[in-house]
Amino acid sequence: MTRGLSITPPAGSSVPPRHPKSPPPGALLGSHNQDCFGCGASHPTGLHVTAYAGEAMNITAKFTVTEHHQGAPGLAHGGLLSCAFDEALGKLMWSVLEPAVTGKLETSFLAPVKVGTTLYISAEISGRDGRKIYCHAQGRIGAESGPVAVEAAAIFITVPIEHFI
């Protein structure tokens, strides 16, 4: 799925099973913090990424690039696109119902994303090796079937809930 990204699960790793208490397919995946820049509804200039549980170890997400998210005039800032992918990939942890933090994130920019564009992200877990959960995603311009503009891969590290206290 991802071109030119080096994060791949090691040989012998497998996709973890979906937790039986994870949100059902199609469920809106809530924000972990209403003030979060990535997914918080209360953040005035945030990305407001919305994500939905998939059928398996996947999610779909979307966000619309606003003037607050631009780098070059009229175009999304690459760092903010990386933030959106970090948020979407992190939402995959709802499938395993384990707290995790980003250990490594790679982003590949394939086409410019204009202000006013909605980016549709599909993401899935591709493997697990101990505490490491391997994920990848694609972002398409304007529709779920639109042209691919951004790809990302990440490793999330599961942590005890005390990590956040």
Buried (B, 14 or more C-beta within 10 A) or exposed (E): EBEEBEBBBEEEBEBBEBBEEBBEEEBEBEBBEEEBBBBBEEBEEBBBBBBBBBEEBBBBBBBBBBEEBBEEEEBBBBEBBBBBBBBBBBBBBBBBEBBBEBBEBBBBBBEBBBBEBBBBBBBBBBBBBEEBBBBBBBBBBBEEEBEBBBBBBBBBBBEEEEEEE
